[in-house]
């Protein structure tokens, strides 16, 4: 099993009230770079931020890293539009950061990104791939793509209270800026991503399509952002078997909508409850309170944990949190205060 983590940015995340992925805009752009360093090294190295909320909720990268330390898996990071450098090794597909979706074109070279990612995915020798993502603002761009494709549109949030109406207003403005209405991109997923998406979407979709054509088993690791990717693949005519793996935190928020979406897309769904409610550590308490929920392949990584090993993962997560400077009791003055966003993020 290889875990692939495309990491990128979109200026959509800078819209007021959209993303919880940073304490300040100048820090937010470092979040994906820090995420991939945590996945690779267990802590940020060159990134000047530690993605932890003021309440002590760490980036989902901490959970994915904990799983990796317990069970081991190969991981490859793909630069899917990072605006800041990272100390982690990356595959460079020549992807630029995304623009604000309220611009006429958010990802002008969506087709070229998809083609390069497709070639990369087709070249991978692995039989089993799990593809995650880290991109601040990613659920808003997911909502944009779903709306442009004319699909039922509901997305998650890293915040306990999902600002979904704010996201819908932004998407409405974005569609108008691209001279589109809901459903105008039906059957044209790359046109949807070009207009109102982000470069990580084009990258994930391309890798997945290429790998599926090479007969690899592909799992999209995430929640509603990966629903948008699966939708794009189906609109592109990709009909191979596809799986989605996410966390119970996303499933609890989405209710029946998540299962209904997977049934509509003919995707197998795996939901993993890591049992955070059995621990008193602030990090796990904050997840149970509705923060973060998903991202950085967290749900997919948790789905790999064998029966009887989840307690080992939770023990290791406490160790990762200690490395990140998180006080286990939740003292707000003792730890960092920047937040990350993956699929669970706005």
Secondary structure, DSSP 4 states (H G I P E B T S, - for coil): -EEEEEE--BGGGGSTTT--S-SSHHHHTTHHHHHHHHHHHSS-SS-S--BB-TTSPBPHHHHHHHHHHHH--EEEEEESS-SS--SS-EEE--PPPBPPTTSS-SSTTHHHHHHHHHHHHHH---SEEEEEEE-TTHHHHHHHHHHHTT-------SSSS--HHHHHHHHHHHHHHTT--TTTTTT-HHHHHHHH--HHHHHHHHHHHHHHHTT-EEEEESSHHHHHHHHHHHHTT--S-EEEEEEHHHHHHHTHHHHHHHHHTTEEEEEE---GGG---HHHHHHHTTS----TTHHHHHHTPPTT-HHHHHHHHHHHHHHTT--TT--TTSS--B---STT--
